[in-house]
């Protein structure tokens, strides 16, 4: 049994459904650990504030849409003094509170492990392939046009046995549990990305730091996964902009 561990979480929202948000907050606050959750609201107004009142909830109104990474980074100085583990969480995720203890136990076992992520499923229980290999321009081209599916499947480890823990190139950022010190040492997310690709980027920086990340499918969360960039033209162009920034930073090789 793990004791005396302080775990924090942050969720960046924009015009969020308060009922959906309350559900994910309750998932987190059901943990037996001392915990606190930060709701960073990038919405035009702070109407959400009165909907999510609670002793272990801190509402942070950005005043403008500062983006995903910058939103999560806005509370880094706040959590530095008391947080042992920090959870990056999407508002459309649900999970049983007890999984946090199991994930933290894995982080405790390995001093070189910086971040851990669970198995992620759709509400229908279909698996989401959130563990991925680092992207290439060819892969993104194939995904866009829906061609060479064997190649894109391989980039999602679909040909591997995903029932066992392993260290993927990166995991998608709907649920990422960090050792807080390591997250702070990385200075959080790279803020040049307004939204999208920051999860890939931070996983590459974990590798550069000499630390590790782990996909741990022995516990599971549910993620609605709205896929906004495939439905809204503005988000599509934001996604394209982040892809360009990513390859300008890291080059065009997959590793």
C-alpha positions as protocol buffer text, in pm:
chain_id: "A"
residue {
  index: 1
  type: UNK
  ca { x: 0 y: 0 z: 0 }
}
residue {
  index: 2
  type: UNK
  ca { x: 139 y: 338 z: -101 }
}
residue {
  index: 3
  type: UNK
  ca { x: 101 y: 612 z: 157 }
}
residue {
  index: 4
  type: UNK
  ca { x: 180 y: 980 z: 193 }
}
residue {
  index: 5
  type: UNK
  ca { x: 191 y: 1046 z: -178 }
}
residue {
  index: 6
  type: UNK
  ca { x: 57 y: 1373 z: -312 }
}
residue {
  index: 7
  type: UNK
  ca { x: -90 y: 1348 z: -658 }
}
residue {
  index: 8
  type: UNK
  ca { x: -212 y: 1643 z: -861 }
}
residue {
  index: 9
  type: UNK
  ca { x: -389 y: 1660 z: -1194 }
}
residue {
  index: 10
  type: UNK
  ca { x: -463 y: 1925 z: -1453 }
}
residue {
  index: 11
  type: UNK
  ca { x: -732 y: 1946 z: -1719 }
}
residue {
  index: 12
  type: UNK
  ca { x: -740 y: 2215 z: -1987 }
}
residue {
  index: 13
  type: UNK
  ca { x: -1094 y: 2294 z: -2099 }
}
residue {
  index: 14
  type: UNK
  ca { x: -1270 y: 2513 z: -2352 }
}
residue {
  index: 15
  type: UNK
  ca { x: -1648 y: 2559 z: -2329 }
}
residue {
  index: 16
  type: UNK
  ca { x: -1666 y: 2223 z: -2154 }
}
residue {
  index: 17
  type: UNK
  ca { x: -1981 y: 2031 z: -2066 }
}
residue {
  index: 18
  type: UNK
  ca { x: -1991 y: 2067 z: -1682 }
}
residue {
  index: 19
  type: UNK
  ca { x: -2152 y: 1725 z: -1633 }
}
residue {
  index: 20
  type: UNK
  ca { x: -1882 y: 1547 z: -1832 }
}
residue {
  index: 21
  type: UNK
  ca { x: -1617 y: 1745 z: -1648 }
}
residue {
  index: 22
  type: UNK
  ca { x: -1768 y: 1660 z: -1310 }
}
residue {
  index: 23
  type: UNK
  ca { x: -1747 y: 1290 z: -1396 }
}
residue {
  index: 24
  type: UNK
  ca { x: -1375 y: 1299 z: -1468 }
}
residue {
  index: 25
  type: UNK
  ca { x: -1310 y: 1514 z: -1159 }
}
residue {
  index: 26
  type: UNK
  ca { x: -1488 y: 1256 z: -945 }
}
residue {
  index: 27
  type: UNK
  ca { x: -1281 y: 978 z: -1105 }
}
residue {
  index: 28
  type: UNK
  ca { x: -967 y: 1153 z: -992 }
}
residue {
  index: 29
  type: UNK
  ca { x: -1078 y: 1273 z: -650 }
}
residue {
  index: 30
  type: UNK
  ca { x: -1188 y: 921 z: -556 }
}
residue {
  index: 31
  type: UNK
  ca { x: -820 y: 832 z: -519 }
}
residue {
  index: 32
  type: UNK
  ca { x: -700 y: 747 z: -164 }
}
residue {
  index: 33
  type: UNK
  ca { x: -407 y: 985 z: -201 }
}
residue {
  index: 34
  type: UNK
  ca { x: -386 y: 1346 z: -94 }
}
residue {
  index: 35
  type: UNK
  ca { x: -482 y: 1511 z: -418 }
}
residue {
  index: 36
  type: UNK
  ca { x: -576 y: 1829 z: -594 }
}
residue {
  index: 37
  type: UNK
  ca { x: -706 y: 1891 z: -942 }
}
residue {
  index: 38
  type: UNK
  ca { x: -659 y: 2208 z: -1146 }
}
residue {
  index: 39
  type: UNK
  ca { x: -913 y: 2309 z: -1407 }
}
residue {
  index: 40
  type: UNK
  ca { x: -749 y: 2549 z: -1652 }
}
residue {
  index: 41
  type: UNK
  ca { x: -1029 y: 2720 z: -1839 }
}
residue {
  index: 42
  type: UNK
  ca { x: -939 y: 2867 z: -2178 }
}
residue {
  index: 43
  type: UNK
  ca { x: -1302 y: 2962 z: -2251 }
}
residue {
  index: 44
  type: UNK
  ca { x: -1404 y: 3319 z: -2343 }
}
residue {
  index: 45
  type: UNK
  ca { x: -1586 y: 3362 z: -2008 }
}
residue {
  index: 46
  type: UNK
  ca { x: -1558 y: 3205 z: -1663 }
}
residue {
  index: 47
  type: UNK
  ca { x: -1916 y: 3075 z: -1646 }
}
residue {
  index: 48
  type: UNK
  ca { x: -1783 y: 2728 z: -1559 }
}
residue {
  index: 49
  type: UNK
  ca { x: -1631 y: 2839 z: -1229 }
}
residue {
  index: 50
  type: UNK
  ca { x: -1952 y: 2817 z: -1027 }
}
residue {
  index: 51
  type: UNK
  ca { x: -2025 y: 2470 z: -1166 }
}
residue {
  index: 52
  type: UNK
  ca { x: -1716 y: 2295 z: -1025 }
}
residue {
  index: 53
  type: UNK
  ca { x: -1680 y: 2408 z: -665 }
}
residue {
  index: 54
  type: UNK
  ca { x: -1490 y: 2177 z: -430 }
}
residue {
  index: 55
  type: UNK
  ca { x: -1221 y: 2174 z: -160 }
}
residue {
  index: 56
  type: UNK
  ca { x: -970 y: 1988 z: -376 }
}
residue {
  index: 57
  type: UNK
  ca { x: -1054 y: 2167 z: -700 }
}
residue {
  index: 58
  type: UNK
  ca { x: -875 y: 2481 z: -811 }
}
residue {
  index: 59
  type: UNK
  ca { x: -1025 y: 2673 z: -1099 }
}
residue {
  index: 60
  type: UNK
  ca { x: -783 y: 2877 z: -1311 }
}
residue {
  index: 61
  type: UNK
  ca { x: -934 y: 3113 z: -1565 }
}
residue {
  index: 62
  type: UNK
  ca { x: -690 y: 3192 z: -1847 }
}
residue {
  index: 63
  type: UNK
  ca { x: -886 y: 3487 z: -1985 }
}
residue {
  index: 64
  type: UNK
  ca { x: -807 y: 3373 z: -2337 }
}
residue {
  index: 65
  type: UNK
  ca { x: -740 y: 3050 z: -2523 }
}
residue {
  index: 66
  type: UNK
  ca { x: -372 y: 2991 z: -2444 }
}
residue {
  index: 67
  type: UNK
  ca { x: -369 y: 2637 z: -2583 }
}
residue {
  index: 68
  type: UNK
  ca { x: -318 y: 2289 z: -2441 }
}
residue {
  index: 69
  type: UNK
  ca { x: 49 y: 2286 z: -2343 }
}
residue {
  index: 70
  type: UNK
  ca { x: 62 y: 2641 z: -2212 }
}
residue {
  index: 71
  type: UNK
  ca { x: -252 y: 2571 z: -2010 }
}
residue {
  index: 72
  type: UNK
  ca { x: -103 y: 2269 z: -1837 }
}
residue {
  index: 73
  type: UNK
  ca { x: 225 y: 2454 z: -1784 }
}
residue {
  index: 74
  type: UNK
  ca { x: 49 y: 2743 z: -1612 }
}
residue {
  index: 75
  type: UNK
  ca { x: 34 y: 2556 z: -1280 }
}
residue {
  index: 76
  type: UNK
  ca { x: 391 y: 2418 z: -1277 }
}
residue {
  index: 77
  type: UNK
  ca { x: 514 y: 2665 z: -1017 }
}
residue {
  index: 78
  type: UNK
  ca { x: 210 y: 2588 z: -801 }
}
residue {
  index: 79
  type: UNK
  ca { x: 262 y: 2211 z: -783 }
}
residue {
  index: 80
  type: UNK
  ca { x: 639 y: 2219 z: -746 }
}
residue {
  index: 81
  type: UNK
  ca { x: 643 y: 2230 z: -366 }
}
residue {
  index: 82
  type: UNK
  ca { x: 400 y: 1951 z: -276 }
}
residue {
  index: 83
  type: UNK
  ca { x: 320 y: 1720 z: -570 }
}
residue {
  index: 84
  type: UNK
  ca { x: 488 y: 1380 z: -605 }
}
residue {
  index: 85
  type: UNK
  ca { x: 297 y: 1274 z: -916 }
}
residue {
  index: 86
  type: UNK
  ca { x: 114 y: 1482 z: -1173 }
}
residue {
  index: 87
  type: UNK
  ca { x: -156 y: 1359 z: -1409 }
}
residue {
  index: 88
  type: UNK
  ca { x: -223 y: 1517 z: -1747 }
}
residue {
  index: 89
  type: UNK
  ca { x: -587 y: 1445 z: -1811 }
}
residue {
  index: 90
  type: UNK
  ca { x: -843 y: 1510 z: -2084 }
}
residue {
  index: 91
  type: UNK
  ca { x: -1196 y: 1616 z: -1985 }
}
residue {
  index: 92
  type: UNK
  ca { x: -1352 y: 1325 z: -2179 }
}
residue {
  index: 93
  type: UNK
  ca { x: -1176 y: 1049 z: -1983 }
}
residue {
  index: 94
  type: UNK
  ca { x: -1330 y: 823 z: -1717 }
}
residue {
  index: 95
  type: UNK
  ca { x: -1156 y: 570 z: -1494 }
}
residue {
  index: 96
  type: UNK
  ca { x: -1176 y: 386 z: -1165 }
}
residue {
  index: 97
  type: UNK
  ca { x: -987 y: 575 z: -898 }
}
residue {
  index: 98
  type: UNK
  ca { x: -800 y: 264 z: -781 }
}
residue {
  index: 99
  type: UNK
  ca { x: -596 y: 248 z: -1103 }
}
residue {
  index: 100
  type: UNK
  ca { x: -389 y: 546 z: -986 }
}
residue {
  index: 101
  type: UNK
  ca { x: -237 y: 340 z: -706 }
}
residue {
  index: 102
  type: UNK
  ca { x: -140 y: 67 z: -951 }
}
residue {
  index: 103
  type: UNK
  ca { x: 20 y: 314 z: -1191 }
}
residue {
  index: 104
  type: UNK
  ca { x: 209 y: 492 z: -913 }
}
residue {
  index: 105
  type: UNK
  ca { x: 332 y: 156 z: -786 }
}
residue {
  index: 106
  type: UNK
  ca { x: 495 y: 98 z: -1127 }
}
residue {
  index: 107
  type: UNK
  ca { x: 654 y: 444 z: -1119 }
}
residue {
  index: 108
  type: UNK
  ca { x: 789 y: 372 z: -770 }
}
residue {
  index: 109
  type: UNK
  ca { x: 951 y: 47 z: -884 }
}
residue {
  index: 110
  type: UNK
  ca { x: 1177 y: 207 z: -1146 }
}
residue {
  index: 111
  type: UNK
  ca { x: 1384 y: 517 z: -1074 }
}
residue {
  index: 112
  type: UNK
  ca { x: 1441 y: 567 z: -1448 }
}
residue {
  index: 113
  type: UNK
  ca { x: 1070 y: 574 z: -1531 }
}
residue {
  index: 114
  type: UNK
  ca { x: 932 y: 926 z: -1580 }
}
residue {
  index: 115
  type: UNK
  ca { x: 583 y: 871 z: -1720 }
}
residue {
  index: 116
  type: UNK
  ca { x: 327 y: 594 z: -1741 }
}
residue {
  index: 117
  type: UNK
  ca { x: 6 y: 559 z: -1942 }
}
residue {
  index: 118
  type: UNK
  ca { x: -273 y: 299 z: -1922 }
}
residue {
  index: 119
  type: UNK
  ca { x: -467 y: 108 z: -2182 }
}
residue {
  index: 120
  type: UNK
  ca { x: -727 y: 339 z: -2336 }
}
residue {
  index: 121
  type: UNK
  ca { x: -1062 y: 226 z: -2477 }
}
residue {
  index: 122
  type: UNK
  ca { x: -1360 y: 390 z: -2639 }
}
residue {
  index: 123
  type: UNK
  ca { x: -1690 y: 381 z: -2447 }
}
residue {
  index: 124
  type: UNK
  ca { x: -1779 y: 84 z: -2672 }
}
residue {
  index: 125
  type: UNK
  ca { x: -1477 y: -99 z: -2519 }
}
residue {
  index: 126
  type: UNK
  ca { x: -1293 y: -97 z: -2853 }
}
residue {
  index: 127
  type: UNK
  ca { x: -922 y: -44 z: -2799 }
}
residue {
  index: 128
  type: UNK
  ca { x: -769 y: 292 z: -2881 }
}
residue {
  index: 129
  type: UNK
  ca { x: -417 y: 253 z: -3015 }
}
residue {
  index: 130
  type: UNK
  ca { x: -265 y: 530 z: -2805 }
}
residue {
  index: 131
  type: UNK
  ca { x: 85 y: 381 z: -2800 }
}
residue {
  index: 132
  type: UNK
  ca { x: 254 y: 489 z: -3122 }
}
residue {
  index: 133
  type: UNK
  ca { x: 586 y: 499 z: -3301 }
}
residue {
  index: 134
  type: UNK
  ca { x: 730 y: 839 z: -3376 }
}
residue {
  index: 135
  type: UNK
  ca { x: 554 y: 983 z: -3682 }
}
residue {
  index: 136
  type: UNK
  ca { x: 698 y: 1032 z: -4027 }
}
residue {
  index: 137
  type: UNK
  ca { x: 580 y: 1252 z: -4312 }
}
residue {
  index: 138
  type: UNK
  ca { x: 506 y: 938 z: -4515 }
}
residue {
  index: 139
  type: UNK
  ca { x: 290 y: 797 z: -4236 }
}
residue {
  index: 140
  type: UNK
  ca { x: 85 y: 1116 z: -4204 }
}
residue {
  index: 141
  type: UNK
  ca { x: 39 y: 1125 z: -4582 }
}
residue {
  index: 142
  type: UNK
  ca { x: -84 y: 764 z: -4577 }
}
residue {
  index: 143
  type: UNK
  ca { x: -327 y: 837 z: -4292 }
}
residue {
  index: 144
  type: UNK
  ca { x: -465 y: 1142 z: -4467 }
}
residue {
  index: 145
  type: UNK
  ca { x: -539 y: 951 z: -4787 }
}
residue {
  index: 146
  type: UNK
  ca { x: -627 y: 621 z: -4618 }
}
residue {
  index: 147
  type: UNK
  ca { x: -364 y: 417 z: -4804 }
}
residue {
  index: 148
  type: UNK
  ca { x: -99 y: 157 z: -4708 }
}
residue {
  index: 149
  type: UNK
  ca { x: -289 y: 51 z: -4398 }
}
residue {
  index: 150
  type: UNK
  ca { x: -35 y: -218 z: -4309 }
}
residue {
  index: 151
  type: UNK
  ca { x: 226 y: 54 z: -4275 }
}
residue {
  index: 152
  type: UNK
  ca { x: 11 y: 280 z: -4058 }
}
residue {
  index: 153
  type: UNK
  ca { x: -102 y: -18 z: -3847 }
}
residue {
  index: 154
  type: UNK
  ca { x: 261 y: -98 z: -3776 }
}
residue {
  index: 155
  type: UNK
  ca { x: 315 y: 260 z: -3656 }
}
residue {
  index: 156
  type: UNK
  ca { x: 42 y: 193 z: -3395 }
}
residue {
  index: 157
  type: UNK
  ca { x: 198 y: -135 z: -3276 }
}
residue {
  index: 158
  type: UNK
  ca { x: -110 y: -317 z: -3406 }
}
residue {
  index: 159
  type: UNK
  ca { x: 107 y: -612 z: -3506 }
}
residue {
  index: 160
  type: UNK
  ca { x: 242 y: -644 z: -3150 }
}
residue {
  index: 161
  type: UNK
  ca { x: 94 y: -815 z: -2847 }
}
residue {
  index: 162
  type: UNK
  ca { x: -44 y: -519 z: -2652 }
}
residue {
  index: 163
  type: UNK
  ca { x: -145 y: -710 z: -2340 }
}
residue {
  index: 164
  type: UNK
  ca { x: 199 y: -668 z: -2183 }
}
residue {
  index: 165
  type: UNK
  ca { x: 367 y: -346 z: -2063 }
}
residue {
  index: 166
  type: UNK
  ca { x: 632 y: -201 z: -2292 }
}
residue {
  index: 167
  type: UNK
  ca { x: 807 y: 126 z: -2372 }
}
residue {
  index: 168
  type: UNK
  ca { x: 659 y: 279 z: -2690 }
}
residue {
  index: 169
  type: UNK
  ca { x: 801 y: 575 z: -2877 }
}
residue {
  index: 170
  type: UNK
  ca { x: 515 y: 789 z: -2748 }
}
residue {
  index: 171
  type: UNK
  ca { x: 167 y: 776 z: -2603 }
}
residue {
  index: 172
  type: UNK
  ca { x: -118 y: 1009 z: -2685 }
}
residue {
  index: 173
  type: UNK
  ca { x: -180 y: 1273 z: -2423 }
}
residue {
  index: 174
  type: UNK
  ca { x: -529 y: 1198 z: -2293 }
}
residue {
  index: 175
  type: UNK
  ca { x: -388 y: 1035 z: -1977 }
}
residue {
  index: 176
  type: UNK
  ca { x: -20 y: 1074 z: -1888 }
}
residue {
  index: 177
  type: UNK
  ca { x: 97 y: 1024 z: -1529 }
}
residue {
  index: 178
  type: UNK
  ca { x: 436 y: 1179 z: -1455 }
}
residue {
  index: 179
  type: UNK
  ca { x: 672 y: 1187 z: -1166 }
}
residue {
  index: 180
  type: UNK
  ca { x: 627 y: 1556 z: -1090 }
}
residue {
  index: 181
  type: UNK
  ca { x: 998 y: 1624 z: -1057 }
}
residue {
  index: 182
  type: UNK
  ca { x: 1064 y: 1480 z: -1401 }
}
residue {
  index: 183
  type: UNK
  ca { x: 775 y: 1677 z: -1552 }
}
residue {
  index: 184
  type: UNK
  ca { x: 918 y: 1995 z: -1398 }
}
residue {
  index: 185
  type: UNK
  ca { x: 1270 y: 1910 z: -1517 }
}
residue {
  index: 186
  type: UNK
  ca { x: 1126 y: 1887 z: -1869 }
}
residue {
  index: 187
  type: UNK
  ca { x: 960 y: 2228 z: -1810 }
}
residue {
  index: 188
  type: UNK
  ca { x: 629 y: 2072 z: -1903 }
}
residue {
  index: 189
  type: UNK
  ca { x: 510 y: 2083 z: -2261 }
}
residue {
  index: 190
  type: UNK
  ca { x: 678 y: 2275 z: -2540 }
}
residue {
  index: 191
  type: UNK
  ca { x: 457 y: 2582 z: -2574 }
}
residue {
  index: 192
  type: UNK
  ca { x: 530 y: 2637 z: -2942 }
}
residue {
  index: 193
  type: UNK
  ca { x: 250 y: 2386 z: -3005 }
}
residue {
  index: 194
  type: UNK
  ca { x: -89 y: 2547 z: -2950 }
}
residue {
  index: 195
  type: UNK
  ca { x: -252 y: 2204 z: -2959 }
}
residue {
  index: 196
  type: UNK
  ca { x: -152 y: 1860 z: -3094 }
}
residue {
  index: 197
  type: UNK
  ca { x: 198 y: 1704 z: -3117 }
}
residue {
  index: 198
  type: UNK
  ca { x: 301 y: 1820 z: -2769 }
}
residue {
  index: 199
  type: UNK
  ca { x: 258 y: 1462 z: -2644 }
}
residue {
  index: 200
  type: UNK
  ca { x: 494 y: 1330 z: -2912 }
}
residue {
  index: 201
  type: UNK
  ca { x: 741 y: 1607 z: -2837 }
}
residue {
  index: 202
  type: UNK
  ca { x: 754 y: 1549 z: -2462 }
}
residue {
  index: 203
  type: UNK
  ca { x: 808 y: 1176 z: -2513 }
}
residue {
  index: 204
  type: UNK
  ca { x: 1106 y: 1251 z: -2735 }
}
residue {
  index: 205
  type: UNK
  ca { x: 1241 y: 1480 z: -2464 }
}
residue {
  index: 206
  type: UNK
  ca { x: 1198 y: 1204 z: -2205 }
}
residue {
  index: 207
  type: UNK
  ca { x: 1422 y: 988 z: -2424 }
}
residue {
  index: 208
  type: UNK
  ca { x: 1680 y: 1266 z: -2451 }
}
residue {
  index: 209
  type: UNK
  ca { x: 1681 y: 1302 z: -2071 }
}
residue {
  index: 210
  type: UNK
  ca { x: 1785 y: 938 z: -2037 }
}
residue {
  index: 211
  type: UNK
  ca { x: 1458 y: 845 z: -1868 }
}
residue {
  index: 212
  type: UNK
  ca { x: 1183 y: 607 z: -1979 }
}
residue {
  index: 213
  type: UNK
  ca { x: 807 y: 594 z: -2038 }
}
residue {
  index: 214
  type: UNK
  ca { x: 579 y: 294 z: -2002 }
}
residue {
  index: 215
  type: UNK
  ca { x: 254 y: 178 z: -2163 }
}
residue {
  index: 216
  type: UNK
  ca { x: 81 y: -25 z: -1893 }
}
residue {
  index: 217
  type: UNK
  ca { x: -225 y: -212 z: -2029 }
}
residue {
  index: 218
  type: UNK
  ca { x: -300 y: -391 z: -1703 }
}
residue {
  index: 219
  type: UNK
  ca { x: -522 y: -97 z: -1609 }
}
residue {
  index: 220
  type: UNK
  ca { x: -774 y: 74 z: -1836 }
}
residue {
  index: 221
  type: UNK
  ca { x: -942 y: 411 z: -1885 }
}
residue {
  index: 222
  type: UNK
  ca { x: -1226 y: 515 z: -2114 }
}
residue {
  index: 223
  type: UNK
  ca { x: -1174 y: 803 z: -2356 }
}
residue {
  index: 224
  type: UNK
  ca { x: -1442 y: 944 z: -2583 }
}
residue {
  index: 225
  type: UNK
  ca { x: -1174 y: 1080 z: -2821 }
}
residue {
  index: 226
  type: UNK
  ca { x: -1355 y: 1356 z: -3007 }
}
residue {
  index: 227
  type: UNK
  ca { x: -1107 y: 1380 z: -3297 }
}
residue {
  index: 228
  type: UNK
  ca { x: -1176 y: 1751 z: -3333 }
}
residue {
  index: 229
  type: UNK
  ca { x: -920 y: 1814 z: -3607 }
}
residue {
  index: 230
  type: UNK
  ca { x: -1101 y: 1576 z: -3841 }
}
residue {
  index: 231
  type: UNK
  ca { x: -1434 y: 1753 z: -3788 }
}
residue {
  index: 232
  type: UNK
  ca { x: -1354 y: 2125 z: -3762 }
}
residue {
  index: 233
  type: UNK
  ca { x: -1154 y: 2311 z: -4024 }
}
residue {
  index: 234
  type: UNK
  ca { x: -993 y: 2547 z: -3771 }
}
residue {
  index: 235
  type: UNK
  ca { x: -865 y: 2256 z: -3562 }
}
residue {
  index: 236
  type: UNK
  ca { x: -743 y: 2083 z: -3876 }
}
residue {
  index: 237
  type: UNK
  ca { x: -522 y: 2380 z: -3961 }
}
residue {
  index: 238
  type: UNK
  ca { x: -401 y: 2402 z: -3601 }
}
residue {
  index: 239
  type: UNK
  ca { x: -307 y: 2034 z: -3625 }
}
residue {
  index: 240
  type: UNK
  ca { x: -122 y: 2093 z: -3953 }
}
residue {
  index: 241
  type: UNK
  ca { x: 63 y: 2386 z: -3800 }
}
residue {
  index: 242
  type: UNK
  ca { x: 176 y: 2172 z: -3507 }
}
residue {
  index: 243
  type: UNK
  ca { x: 293 y: 1896 z: -3742 }
}
residue {
  index: 244
  type: UNK
  ca { x: 506 y: 2147 z: -3934 }
}
residue {
  index: 245
  type: UNK
  ca { x: 653 y: 2282 z: -3608 }
}
residue {
  index: 246
  type: UNK
  ca { x: 727 y: 1931 z: -3489 }
}
residue {
  index: 247
  type: UNK
  ca { x: 923 y: 1831 z: -3800 }
}
residue {
  index: 248
  type: UNK
  ca { x: 1101 y: 2167 z: -3812 }
}
residue {
  index: 249
  type: UNK
  ca { x: 1219 y: 2099 z: -3456 }
}
residue {
  index: 250
  type: UNK
  ca { x: 1303 y: 1730 z: -3478 }
}
residue {
  index: 251
  type: UNK
  ca { x: 1378 y: 1678 z: -3845 }
}
residue {
  index: 252
  type: UNK
  ca { x: 1215 y: 1434 z: -4083 }
}
residue {
  index: 253
  type: UNK
  ca { x: 1356 y: 1107 z: -3952 }
}
residue {
  index: 254
  type: UNK
  ca { x: 1136 y: 885 z: -3735 }
}
residue {
  index: 255
  type: UNK
  ca { x: 1403 y: 846 z: -3468 }
}
